[in-house]
Amino acid sequence: MRILLVNMPWSSIDVPSLALGILTNSVRQKVPDAQVEAMHANLDFVDWVVDRTDFGLGDYYYYSLFTYFSGCGDWVFSSALYDDPEWRVHEFTSRVQGQMSERDLKRNLELHRMVPDFVAEVAARIVERAPDVVGFTSTFQQNAAALATARAVKRLDPRIRTVLGGANCDGEQGAAMHRNFSFIDFVVRGEGEAAFPKLVTALNEAGGAPDLAGIEGLCWATPDGRHVANPMSTTPLPPAEIVSPDYAGYFERLASSRANHWVEPRLVVEGARGCWWGEKHHCTFCGLNGSFMQFRSKHPGRFFEEIVGLVERHQVLDMFVVDNILDMSYVTSLLPRLAESDYDMRLQYEIKSNMRGPQVQALADAGLVSVQPGIENLNSRVLKIMDKGVTGCLNVRMLRDAETSGITIAWNYLFGFPGETDADYQSVMDQMPALHHLCPPDGSTRIAIERFSPYFVNPALGFTDLRPAAQYRLIYDLPESELMDLAYIFDTPTQGIDEPTAEALDRAVTQWQHEYARSRLTHHDLGHEIVLVSQRRHYDWHVLRLTDPVELAAFRQLDQPHSVDSLARRINESSERVAALLAHWRELGIVFGDADQFIQIAPRAMNQELIRIDHLHQERAAAESASAESDAAQAAAAERATAVTGVAAPEPALTAV
């Protein structure tokens, strides 16, 4: 049996498809007589479109990274899905007019007219390879392109079985996909490395009609045209059965693509699935884990060998870890092995934002250069509404400690939660100028309601009257009831802060982004004093020395969040004095306060100037110690001489230095 797996636009071009890599290996392992190959049609599209337009890397990123919530990437391919180059052009233009630049609008309309030719070419090449089964992976904005190509393949050769899977096919979405697009023979819901090889085996062995009823999560049609959606598995795949990916085809194709001159390729690795925090407290707005929240992770030894194996095979050191959250046991198992390896790896990882400074440093030592810690907000009251399990001060601590360790933070400032108030945001905005030296948010965004999130599942949390997001009505020719099952994002009346406050937040975040590169606040603890160095536009001091014992003790304690009373107890000082000190430090912009807690916001200095100051301090202390020892020795000798002769010894001569 010949199987072709296809990765359509707008999948990222700088990383291989994890889905295709896993399915390739899983079929080879479980169906040994099957021939499996991959088609990287996202790279094919780059070469195709560059030959016809002035399309560039920024344009591809526009669709693959930045337009998911507007649906532009899927809308572009809706013309191919419905064989109509003018498919809902007027409606699309009316909706986005004034919301995007003229260039972006022109690019959307241009590609919308062009892509039916690309889809036709891809479909023809698929049919030329004569596969028995062609599988399309669909995540984020791949859906319309995958559906359009599957439709074109079926028109050219109805004997080819078409299969759709991926995150866009989870739960009711997959069932709706199968019901509404008859050219899709099968939809795989859930973890593909379990169901897809079973489907291939059933199709390969069946003399007549294959037995499909026992394949969990599979959507299929009976001979009389009845749509069947098998119940999804209630037991997630054990970590030992999570298959390692095969990426050989991607790197071969990238080497011959124009995209090879655009990007430095990265590896995609997977150590865990699910979310250990979400098992206990599902963040109210998050729908990322779909049907399976249960956390499970690969043995750290196996994961290490998998990472090293991919690095050695492909000679690539940059990698993106797709785990939704770091397995905390990896901090003392996997990370030290990565740090001690002979490879200068550069990893990106999703973590939880309450990690302490030494743990953050362990990430940096292991080669992590960027983390996504799910900060999302800096106000404890809003974070509690979100069920994040952290406070505003803990999130600021993460920003501070990451700056110390040289790790970049990826985060968005989210708002729009039921029960939040303007005051929750004003208190943080007032303090944002003090934070300009810490990694800023990528932007401020009103939350969207995602399928599988508690806000979607439980209207009692505050969001009612859900409707499929407006983009779906521009992309698909389906009734509202079917869009409700197919959609992942939903529109609803807004909650939380009003637009004036949202606009003020956006301005404050934009200013933070602008000031970050030229802002600085660090501290260096010399023992007898702490030196702080500041260069921030809203503060006119540059060097501050803390020498008072109370100040030194308080600042060191504020490495972790404390209330006034807690800090007063720890340093054995009155609450009144501590409150006054914290008020003064807040005016100077060296502490952040939220929910009656405070934390110091100065990363440890890593610059040569303060290291030089430290060395001078140590040299001076050593010299003073040596001088004191010399004086003591001379005094002792004088005392001995006086005791013997009764005549005082002469004073030592002064020496010019």
Secondary structure per residue as TSV (DSSP state, phi and psi in degrees):
chain	resnum	aa	ss	phi	psi
A	1	M	-	360.0	135.5
A	2	R	E	-103.2	128.3
A	3	I	E	-124.2	130.2
A	4	L	E	-118.3	124.6
A	5	L	E	-106.3	132.8
A	6	V	E	-122.1	134.0
A	7	N	-	-116.0	104.9
A	8	M	-	-88.1	164.0
A	9	P	T	-58.6	148.6
A	10	W	T	-110.3	46.9
A	11	S	S	-62.3	144.9
A	12	S	-	-57.4	142.2
A	13	I	S	-94.7	-12.3
A	14	D	S	-93.5	1.9
A	15	V	S	-136.5	147.3
A	16	P	-	-72.8	161.6
A	17	S	-	-77.6	117.1
A	18	L	H	-62.2	-39.7
A	19	A	H	-60.5	-49.1
A	20	L	H	-64.9	-38.9
A	21	G	H	-63.0	-42.0
A	22	I	H	-69.4	-45.4
A	23	L	H	-64.6	-36.7
A	24	T	H	-58.2	-49.2
A	25	N	H	-70.2	-38.7
A	26	S	H	-66.2	-38.7
A	27	V	H	-68.5	-41.7
A	28	R	H	-61.4	-36.3
A	29	Q	H	-75.2	-38.0
A	30	K	H	-100.8	-18.7
A	31	V	-	-130.7	75.0
A	32	P	T	-57.6	-29.5
A	33	D	T	-85.9	0.2
A	34	A	-	-83.1	144.6
A	35	Q	E	-102.2	123.0
A	36	V	E	-121.7	132.2
A	37	E	E	-141.2	163.6
A	38	A	E	-119.5	146.4
A	39	M	E	-116.0	120.5
A	40	H	-	-96.1	76.5
A	41	A	H	-71.3	-17.0
A	42	N	H	-65.6	-39.2
A	43	L	H	-73.3	-36.1
A	44	D	H	-58.4	-39.2
A	45	F	H	-64.8	-40.1
A	46	V	H	-55.9	-50.2
A	47	D	H	-63.9	-39.4
A	48	W	H	-65.2	-46.8
A	49	V	H	-77.1	-31.5
A	50	V	H	-66.2	-31.9
A	51	D	T	-67.7	-17.6
A	52	R	T	-116.5	-17.2
A	53	T	S	-142.6	-178.2
A	54	D	-	-93.3	27.3
A	55	F	-	-57.1	137.4
A	56	G	-	-132.4	-177.5
A	57	L	H	-58.9	-42.2
A	58	G	H	-59.4	-34.7
A	59	D	H	-67.0	-41.0
A	60	Y	H	-65.3	-42.8
A	61	Y	H	-62.6	-33.8
A	62	Y	H	-54.0	-43.9
A	63	Y	H	-83.9	-39.6
A	64	S	H	-78.5	-25.2
A	65	L	H	-118.0	-32.2
A	66	F	S	-114.2	-6.0
A	67	T	-	-119.8	19.7
A	68	Y	T	-59.5	-42.9
A	69	F	T	-79.2	-9.3
A	70	S	T	-102.8	-15.0
A	71	G	T	76.3	16.1
A	72	C	H	-61.2	-40.3
A	73	G	H	-62.0	-43.4
A	74	D	H	-70.0	-38.1
A	75	W	H	-63.3	-38.3
A	76	V	H	-53.1	-41.6
A	77	F	H	-89.4	-1.4
A	78	S	H	-66.3	-25.7
A	79	S	H	-64.2	-36.7
A	80	A	H	-74.3	-34.3
A	81	L	H	-64.1	-35.2
A	82	Y	T	-112.3	14.3
A	83	D	T	52.5	42.8
A	84	D	-	-145.4	101.9
A	85	P	T	-60.7	-16.5
A	86	E	T	-105.6	19.9
A	87	W	T	-57.9	108.5
A	88	R	T	51.1	37.9
A	89	V	H	-65.3	-44.4
A	90	H	H	-62.3	-44.9
A	91	E	H	-63.8	-41.8
A	92	F	H	-63.8	-46.9
A	93	T	H	-61.1	-42.2
A	94	S	H	-63.7	-37.6
A	95	R	H	-71.1	-39.7
A	96	V	H	-97.5	-5.2
A	97	Q	T	-57.3	126.1
A	98	G	T	86.9	-11.9
A	99	Q	T	-100.9	-12.8
A	100	M	S	-138.5	161.0
A	101	S	-	-68.0	161.2
A	102	E	H	-62.0	-36.5
A	103	R	H	-63.8	-44.8
A	104	D	H	-64.7	-39.9
A	105	L	H	-63.6	-44.0
A	106	K	H	-61.5	-42.1
A	107	R	H	-63.6	-43.3
A	108	N	H	-59.9	-46.0
A	109	L	H	-67.7	-38.5
A	110	E	H	-62.8	-49.9
A	111	L	H	-65.8	-36.8
A	112	H	H	-57.7	-37.6
A	113	R	H	-76.8	-27.3
A	114	M	H	-88.6	-36.4
A	115	V	H	-64.4	-21.9
A	116	P	H	-56.8	-33.8
A	117	D	H	-67.2	-39.6
A	118	F	H	-64.1	-45.6
A	119	V	H	-60.7	-40.7
A	120	A	H	-62.4	-40.3
A	121	E	H	-66.8	-43.2
A	122	V	H	-63.1	-44.1
A	123	A	H	-61.4	-40.5
A	124	A	H	-63.8	-40.6
A	125	R	H	-68.3	-34.4
A	126	I	H	-63.2	-46.9
A	127	V	H	-65.5	-35.0
A	128	E	H	-60.7	-31.4
A	129	R	T	-78.2	-7.9
A	130	A	-	53.0	53.5
A	131	P	-	-78.1	153.5
A	132	D	S	-81.2	-33.9
A	133	V	E	-133.6	134.3
A	134	V	E	-120.9	123.4
A	135	G	E	-111.4	134.8
A	136	F	E	-113.4	131.2
A	137	T	E	-94.0	140.8
A	138	S	-	-136.2	111.3
A	139	T	-	-137.5	142.0
A	140	F	S	52.4	-123.2
A	141	Q	T	-96.6	47.2
A	142	Q	T	-105.3	-5.5
A	143	N	H	-64.8	-52.5
A	144	A	H	-64.7	-40.1
A	145	A	H	-64.6	-42.2
A	146	A	H	-65.8	-44.7
A	147	L	H	-63.8	-44.0
A	148	A	H	-61.4	-41.2
A	149	T	H	-71.6	-40.0
A	150	A	H	-60.3	-39.9
A	151	R	H	-62.8	-43.9
A	152	A	H	-66.7	-37.4
A	153	V	H	-62.8	-45.4
A	154	K	H	-62.9	-35.0
A	155	R	H	-65.9	-39.4
A	156	L	H	-75.9	-37.0
A	157	D	-	-150.3	93.2
A	158	P	T	-62.3	-15.5
A	159	R	T	-74.4	-22.0
A	160	I	S	-71.7	127.9
A	161	R	E	-81.0	130.2
A	162	T	E	-105.6	135.5
A	163	V	E	-130.9	138.4
A	164	L	E	-123.1	137.1
A	165	G	E	-153.5	177.6
A	166	G	S	118.5	-178.5
A	167	A	G	-61.3	-30.7
A	168	N	G	-72.6	-3.1
A	169	C	G	-112.9	13.0
A	170	D	S	-75.1	144.6
A	171	G	T	55.8	-133.6
A	172	E	H	-64.5	-25.8
A	173	Q	H	-59.9	-46.3
A	174	G	H	-64.2	-40.4
A	175	A	H	-63.3	-40.8
A	176	A	H	-66.0	-37.1
A	177	M	H	-61.1	-44.2
A	178	H	H	-70.0	-37.3
A	179	R	H	-64.9	-37.8
A	180	N	H	-99.2	-10.8
A	181	F	-	-129.3	94.1
A	182	S	T	-66.5	-17.3
A	183	F	T	-78.2	-5.1
A	184	I	-	-94.3	113.0
A	185	D	-	-73.9	-39.9
A	186	F	E	-140.4	144.1
A	187	V	E	-122.4	125.9
A	188	V	E	-96.8	119.2
A	189	R	-	-107.4	140.8
A	190	G	S	92.3	-155.0
A	191	E	-	-78.5	112.6
A	192	G	H	-66.4	-31.0
A	193	E	H	-69.3	-11.8
A	194	A	H	-89.1	-49.5
A	195	A	H	-84.4	-37.5
A	196	F	H	-64.5	-45.8
A	197	P	H	-60.8	-34.3
A	198	K	H	-64.3	-40.2
A	199	L	H	-64.1	-45.9
A	200	V	H	-60.1	-43.2
A	201	T	H	-61.9	-44.0
A	202	A	H	-63.1	-41.4
A	203	L	H	-70.2	-32.6
A	204	N	H	-75.2	-35.3
A	205	E	H	-92.9	-19.0
A	206	A	-	-71.2	127.1
A	207	G	S	-79.2	-33.4
A	208	G	S	-122.2	-119.7
A	209	A	S	-78.5	127.7
A	210	P	-	-70.8	152.7
A	211	D	-	-88.4	105.3
A	212	L	-	-110.1	-7.9
A	213	A	T	-65.8	-23.7
A	214	G	T	-92.6	2.3
A	215	I	S	-89.2	109.1
A	216	E	T	-62.2	132.9
A	217	G	T	83.0	-9.0
A	218	L	E	-73.8	137.7
A	219	C	E	-106.5	130.9
A	220	W	E	-153.1	172.8
A	221	A	E	-121.6	140.1
A	222	T	-	-74.9	164.4
A	223	P	T	-56.0	-28.7
A	224	D	T	-88.1	8.6
A	225	G	-	91.1	7.3
A	226	R	-	-79.4	132.5
A	227	H	E	-83.4	131.6
A	228	V	E	-122.9	132.2
A	229	A	E	-118.7	102.0
A	230	N	-	-62.5	144.8
A	231	P	-	-56.0	140.4
A	232	M	-	-75.9	154.9
A	233	S	-	-62.6	140.5
A	234	T	S	-96.7	-3.4
A	235	T	S	-119.4	115.7
A	236	P	-	-68.2	159.0
A	237	L	-	-62.2	130.3
A	238	P	-	-62.6	149.6
A	239	P	G	-59.5	-31.1
A	240	A	G	-66.3	-19.4
A	241	E	G	-100.2	2.2
A	242	I	S	-76.3	116.1
A	243	V	-	-79.5	141.9
A	244	S	-	-73.8	150.0
A	245	P	-	-87.1	157.6
A	246	D	-	-115.2	118.0
A	247	Y	-	-112.4	9.4
A	248	A	H	-55.1	-44.7
A	249	G	H	-61.7	-36.5
A	250	Y	H	-62.8	-48.8
A	251	F	H	-67.7	-33.0
A	252	E	H	-65.6	-43.3
A	253	R	H	-70.8	-39.5
A	254	L	H	-61.0	-37.1
A	255	A	H	-60.9	-27.5
A	256	S	T	-101.2	2.7
A	257	S	S	-98.3	151.8
A	258	R	G	-61.6	-24.5
A	259	A	G	-63.3	-19.4
A	260	N	G	-62.4	-25.7
A	261	H	G	-89.3	-8.0
A	262	W	T	-94.4	-37.0
A	263	V	-	-130.6	155.2
A	264	E	-	-97.5	119.4
A	265	P	-	-67.6	149.9
A	266	R	-	-123.9	154.5
A	267	L	E	-86.8	154.6
A	268	V	E	-116.0	124.6
A	269	V	E	-127.5	155.5
A	270	E	-	-135.6	118.0
A	271	G	-	-104.3	-22.8
A	272	A	E	-152.5	159.8
A	273	R	E	-130.2	156.7
A	274	G	S	82.2	-168.3
A	275	C	-	-147.2	116.5
A	276	W	H	-68.5	-28.3
A	277	W	H	-73.3	-42.9
A	278	G	H	-63.1	-27.2
A	279	E	H	-61.5	-32.3
A	280	K	H	-96.6	-44.2
A	281	H	S	-139.7	96.3
A	282	H	-	-73.2	115.4
A	283	C	-	-53.3	131.2
A	284	T	T	-60.6	-27.3
A	285	F	T	-101.0	-5.0
A	286	C	-	-93.7	128.5
A	287	G	-	-120.3	16.9
A	288	L	T	-64.2	-35.9
A	289	N	T	-86.0	-2.2
A	290	G	T	55.6	-129.4
A	291	S	T	-76.7	-21.1
A	292	F	-	-120.9	103.6
A	293	M	-	-90.0	-23.2
A	294	Q	-	-55.9	127.1
A	295	F	-	-84.8	134.4
A	296	R	E	-151.5	145.7
A	297	S	E	-137.1	153.9
A	298	K	-	-69.7	153.2
A	299	H	-	-58.0	133.5
A	300	P	H	-57.0	-34.3
A	301	G	H	-65.3	-42.0
A	302	R	H	-66.9	-41.7
A	303	F	H	-64.9	-39.6
A	304	F	H	-60.5	-46.3
A	305	E	H	-64.7	-35.5
A	306	E	H	-64.9	-44.7
A	307	I	H	-62.0	-49.4
A	308	V	H	-63.3	-38.6
A	309	G	H	-61.5	-42.8
A	310	L	H	-67.1	-40.0
A	311	V	H	-61.6	-46.2
A	312	E	H	-69.0	-35.8
A	313	R	H	-71.2	-41.7
A	314	H	H	-105.9	-4.7
A	315	Q	T	55.3	43.9
A	316	V	-	-125.6	130.1
A	317	L	-	-104.3	-18.6
A	318	D	E	-83.8	132.8
A	319	M	E	-149.2	151.4
A	320	F	E	-113.4	121.8
A	321	V	E	-92.9	123.2
A	322	V	-	-88.1	-1.2
A	323	D	-	-55.0	138.7
A	324	N	S	-73.8	-15.8
A	325	I	S	-161.3	145.4
A	326	L	-	-71.8	131.2
A	327	D	-	-68.4	115.6
A	328	M	G	-64.3	-21.6
A	329	S	G	-68.0	-21.4
A	330	Y	G	-66.0	-22.4
A	331	V	G	-60.8	-35.7
A	332	T	T	-107.0	2.3
A	333	S	T	-121.1	-65.5
A	334	L	H	-72.0	-48.6
A	335	L	H	-60.5	-43.7
A	336	P	H	-60.5	-35.5
A	337	R	H	-67.8	-38.2
A	338	L	H	-65.3	-41.0
A	339	A	H	-64.3	-34.7
A	340	E	H	-87.9	-7.1
A	341	S	S	-71.3	167.9
A	342	D	S	-87.4	10.5
A	343	Y	-	-108.5	133.4
A	344	D	-	-88.8	71.3
A	345	M	-	-76.6	152.1
A	346	R	E	-128.3	111.1
A	347	L	E	-115.8	154.5
A	348	Q	E	-119.4	139.9
A	349	Y	E	-147.3	150.6
A	350	E	E	-96.4	131.3
A	351	I	-	-133.0	177.7
A	352	K	-	-99.7	143.7
A	353	S	T	-79.2	0.2
A	354	N	T	-94.8	15.6
A	355	M	-	-67.3	142.6
A	356	R	-	-85.0	166.9
A	357	G	H	-52.2	-49.5
A	358	P	H	-60.6	-34.1
A	359	Q	H	-68.9	-39.9
A	360	V	H	-62.5	-40.5
A	361	Q	H	-65.1	-35.0
A	362	A	H	-62.9	-36.2
A	363	L	H	-61.3	-47.2
A	364	A	H	-63.1	-41.4
A	365	D	H	-62.8	-30.8
A	366	A	T	-82.1	-4.3
A	367	G	T	105.4	9.3
A	368	L	E	-74.9	124.9
A	369	V	E	-108.7	-18.0
A	370	S	E	-147.5	135.5
A	371	V	E	-131.2	152.7
A	372	Q	E	-117.8	96.2
A	373	P	-	-91.8	8.3
A	374	G	-	64.4	40.9
A	375	I	-	-65.9	-59.1
A	376	E	-	64.5	-25.6
A	377	N	-	-165.7	157.9
A	378	L	S	-118.5	14.2
A	379	N	-	-112.9	125.0
A	380	S	H	-62.7	-35.9
A	381	R	H	-65.8	-42.4
A	382	V	H	-69.0	-39.8
A	383	L	H	-61.5	-33.4
A	384	K	H	-68.8	-39.4
A	385	I	H	-59.7	-37.6
A	386	M	H	-75.2	-14.0
A	387	D	T	62.4	43.6
A	388	K	-	-82.3	-22.6
A	389	G	S	75.9	18.3
A	390	V	-	-136.0	172.1
A	391	T	-	-114.8	169.7
A	392	G	H	-60.3	-41.1
A	393	C	H	-66.0	-36.8
A	394	L	H	-65.9	-37.0
A	395	N	H	-66.8	-39.0
A	396	V	H	-66.9	-36.9
A	397	R	H	-58.7	-41.6
A	398	M	H	-60.8	-44.3
A	399	L	H	-60.6	-43.0
A	400	R	H	-65.7	-48.7
A	401	D	H	-69.4	-32.9
A	402	A	H	-65.9	-37.3
A	403	E	H	-64.4	-40.5
A	404	T	H	-61.0	-42.0
A	405	S	H	-87.0	-4.0
A	406	G	T	78.7	25.8
A	407	I	-	-101.9	133.9
A	408	T	E	-82.4	138.9
A	409	I	E	-103.8	130.4
A	410	A	-	-104.6	119.6
A	411	W	-	-159.3	156.5
A	412	N	-	-120.1	145.3
A	413	Y	E	-88.8	109.3
A	414	L	E	-95.2	146.3
A	415	F	E	-147.8	174.8
A	416	G	-	101.1	29.6
A	417	F	-	-95.4	139.8
A	418	P	T	-57.8	128.5
A	419	G	T	96.8	-12.4
A	420	E	-	-72.7	158.5
A	421	T	-	-128.6	165.6
A	422	D	H	-59.6	-35.7
A	423	A	H	-63.4	-31.9
A	424	D	H	-60.9	-30.1
A	425	Y	H	-95.1	-34.5
A	426	Q	H	-64.2	-38.0
A	427	S	H	-62.6	-34.6
A	428	V	H	-78.6	-42.9
A	429	M	H	-59.7	-35.4
A	430	D	T	-61.8	-27.8
A	431	Q	T	-100.8	-4.6
A	432	M	G	-59.1	-36.9
A	433	P	G	-57.5	-29.0
A	434	A	G	-72.3	-18.3
A	435	L	G	-99.5	6.5
A	436	H	T	-63.2	-17.2
A	437	H	T	-85.1	-6.6
A	438	L	S	-100.9	157.6
A	439	C	-	-58.9	122.1
A	440	P	-	-80.2	164.1
A	441	P	-	-65.6	155.6
A	442	D	S	-72.1	-17.6
A	443	G	-	169.7	177.6
A	444	S	E	-115.9	134.8
A	445	T	E	-141.4	132.3
A	446	R	E	-73.2	134.1
A	447	I	-	-64.8	148.3
A	448	A	-	-104.3	150.3
A	449	I	E	-86.7	120.3
A	450	E	E	-105.3	142.7
A	451	R	T	-56.0	146.6
A	452	F	T	79.0	-11.8
A	453	S	S	-76.9	155.6
A	454	P	H	-56.6	-34.8
A	455	Y	H	-63.3	-31.5
A	456	F	H	-78.7	-42.6
A	457	V	H	-74.7	-35.4
A	458	N	-	-122.3	94.0
A	459	P	G	-59.7	-21.7
A	460	A	G	-63.2	-17.4
A	461	L	G	-76.0	-8.8
A	462	G	S	132.2	-15.2
A	463	F	-	-110.7	116.6
A	464	T	-	-124.0	178.6
A	465	D	S	54.3	48.7
A	466	L	-	-74.3	140.6
A	467	R	E	-134.4	150.1
A	468	P	E	-55.1	139.5
A	469	A	-	-54.7	149.6
A	470	A	H	-57.8	-29.4
A	471	Q	H	-57.7	-34.5
A	472	Y	H	-65.9	-30.9
A	473	R	H	-72.9	-19.3
A	474	L	H	-86.2	-23.7
A	475	I	H	-92.5	-44.4
A	476	Y	-	-113.4	146.8
A	477	D	-	-98.6	72.1
A	478	L	-	-134.9	151.7
A	479	P	-	-68.6	160.1
A	480	E	H	-57.1	-36.9
A	481	S	H	-64.5	-37.0
A	482	E	H	-75.3	-36.4
A	483	L	H	-63.1	-32.4
A	484	M	H	-60.7	-34.0
A	485	D	H	-84.8	-28.6
A	486	L	H	-83.9	-29.3
A	487	A	-	-73.7	153.7
A	488	Y	S	-109.1	-27.4
A	489	I	E	-113.7	142.5
A	490	F	E	-131.4	144.7
A	491	D	E	-91.4	148.7
A	492	T	-	-159.5	156.2
A	493	P	-	-54.1	138.8
A	494	T	-	-68.0	152.5
A	495	Q	-	-125.1	170.9
A	496	G	S	76.9	-146.2
A	497	I	S	-66.2	154.8
A	498	D	-	-84.7	176.2
A	499	E	H	-64.8	-39.8
A	500	P	H	-57.3	-41.7
A	501	T	H	-69.4	-39.0
A	502	A	H	-61.8	-39.5
A	503	E	H	-68.4	-37.9
A	504	A	H	-64.3	-39.7
A	505	L	H	-63.0	-42.6
A	506	D	H	-62.1	-41.4
A	507	R	H	-64.3	-41.0
A	508	A	H	-66.3	-40.2
A	509	V	H	-67.5	-41.3
A	510	T	H	-61.4	-41.4
A	511	Q	H	-64.2	-39.8
A	512	W	H	-58.5	-46.1
A	513	Q	H	-60.2	-40.9
A	514	H	H	-68.1	-37.5
A	515	E	H	-86.3	-17.1
A	516	Y	H	-55.6	-48.3
A	517	A	T	-63.9	-25.7
A	518	R	T	-110.7	14.0
A	519	S	-	-108.1	150.6
A	520	R	E	-153.5	137.1
A	521	L	E	-149.7	120.8
A	522	T	E	-137.5	163.4
A	523	H	E	-134.5	151.7
A	524	H	E	-135.3	121.5
A	525	D	E	-91.6	109.8
A	526	L	-	-94.8	5.7
A	527	G	S	94.2	-69.1
A	528	H	S	-83.8	-13.0
A	529	E	-	-155.0	158.7
A	530	I	E	-117.2	125.5
A	531	V	E	-103.7	124.4
A	532	L	E	-110.5	136.4
A	533	V	E	-121.7	128.1
A	534	S	E	-129.4	139.5
A	535	Q	E	-142.9	87.3
A	536	R	-	-135.5	139.2
A	537	R	T	-60.6	-30.0
A	538	H	T	-91.8	5.6
A	539	Y	-	-131.7	133.2
A	540	D	-	-97.0	2.4
A	541	W	-	-96.9	154.1
A	542	H	-	-122.9	-36.2
A	543	V	E	-131.6	130.2
A	544	L	E	-130.8	127.5
A	545	R	E	-111.6	123.0
A	546	L	E	-97.5	118.3
A	547	T	-	-124.1	-22.0
A	548	D	S	-65.4	132.9
A	549	P	H	-55.7	-36.5
A	550	V	H	-66.7	-43.4
A	551	E	H	-64.1	-42.4
A	552	L	H	-60.9	-46.1
A	553	A	H	-65.1	-41.7
A	554	A	H	-65.2	-45.6
A	555	F	H	-62.4	-42.0
A	556	R	H	-65.9	-38.0
A	557	Q	H	-66.0	-30.3
A	558	L	T	-78.6	9.9
A	559	D	T	-59.7	-27.3
A	560	Q	S	-117.7	155.5
A	561	P	-	-65.9	140.3
A	562	H	B	-145.8	148.4
A	563	S	-	-81.2	171.7
A	564	V	H	-59.9	-48.4
A	565	D	H	-66.7	-41.0
A	566	S	H	-61.9	-43.8
A	567	L	H	-66.1	-39.7
A	568	A	H	-61.4	-41.3
A	569	R	H	-65.2	-39.6
A	570	R	H	-69.6	-32.2
A	571	I	H	-105.5	7.4
A	572	N	T	56.4	52.8
A	573	E	-	-135.5	161.7
A	574	S	-	-70.5	148.3
A	575	S	H	-63.6	-32.8
A	576	E	H	-63.1	-45.7
A	577	R	H	-67.5	-40.0
A	578	V	H	-63.4	-42.2
A	579	A	H	-61.7	-41.9
A	580	A	H	-65.0	-40.7
A	581	L	H	-64.4	-44.1
A	582	L	H	-65.9	-37.1
A	583	A	H	-62.7	-41.5
A	584	H	H	-65.7	-43.4
A	585	W	H	-67.4	-31.2
A	586	R	H	-68.4	-37.1
A	587	E	H	-62.5	-34.8
A	588	L	H	-80.9	-10.2
A	589	G	T	74.8	37.2
A	590	I	-	-115.7	-0.1
A	591	V	E	-133.8	154.9
A	592	F	E	-115.8	135.4
A	593	G	E	-120.7	136.9
A	594	D	E	-160.6	136.1
A	595	A	T	53.3	43.8
A	596	D	T	65.3	18.8
A	597	Q	E	-121.3	156.9
A	598	F	E	-135.0	150.8
A	599	I	E	-146.2	141.5
A	600	Q	E	-75.3	145.0
A	601	I	-	-117.4	19.1
A	602	A	-	-99.0	110.8
A	603	P	-	-59.3	156.0
A	604	R	B	-64.5	138.2
A	605	A	-	-69.0	133.0
A	606	M	-	-119.0	12.2
A	607	N	S	-90.6	157.3
A	608	Q	H	-68.2	-29.6
A	609	E	H	-64.0	-45.6
A	610	L	H	-75.6	-26.7
A	611	I	H	-64.4	-38.3
A	612	R	H	-63.5	-41.4
A	613	I	H	-60.3	-40.9
A	614	D	H	-62.8	-43.7
A	615	H	H	-63.0	-42.3
A	616	L	H	-62.1	-40.6
A	617	H	H	-61.4	-44.1
A	618	Q	H	-65.2	-40.3
A	619	E	H	-64.7	-41.7
A	620	R	H	-65.1	-41.6
A	621	A	H	-63.6	-40.2
A	622	A	H	-65.4	-41.1
A	623	A	H	-64.9	-41.8
A	624	E	H	-64.7	-37.6
A	625	S	H	-66.1	-43.0
A	626	A	H	-64.4	-40.2
A	627	S	H	-64.6	-40.4
A	628	A	H	-64.6	-40.6
A	629	E	H	-63.7	-40.1
A	630	S	H	-64.8	-43.6
A	631	D	H	-62.4	-41.6
A	632	A	H	-64.3	-39.2
A	633	A	H	-65.4	-41.8
A	634	Q	H	-66.5	-39.7
A	635	A	H	-64.1	-40.5
A	636	A	H	-64.4	-40.8
A	637	A	H	-64.3	-39.9
A	638	A	H	-64.7	-40.8
A	639	E	H	-62.7	-40.7
A	640	R	H	-65.1	-39.8
A	641	A	H	-65.7	-40.8
A	642	T	H	-65.0	-40.5
A	643	A	H	-63.7	-31.6
A	644	V	H	-84.9	-44.6
A	645	T	H	-101.0	-21.9
A	646	G	S	79.2	4.9
A	647	V	S	-114.8	131.0
A	648	A	-	-67.5	141.1
A	649	A	-	-71.6	149.8
A	650	P	-	-68.8	152.8
A	651	E	-	-65.0	143.4
A	652	P	-	-66.4	146.8
A	653	A	-	-70.9	145.6
A	654	L	-	-71.3	141.4
A	655	T	-	-115.2	127.8
A	656	A	-	-72.2	135.1
A	657	V	-	-116.2	360.0
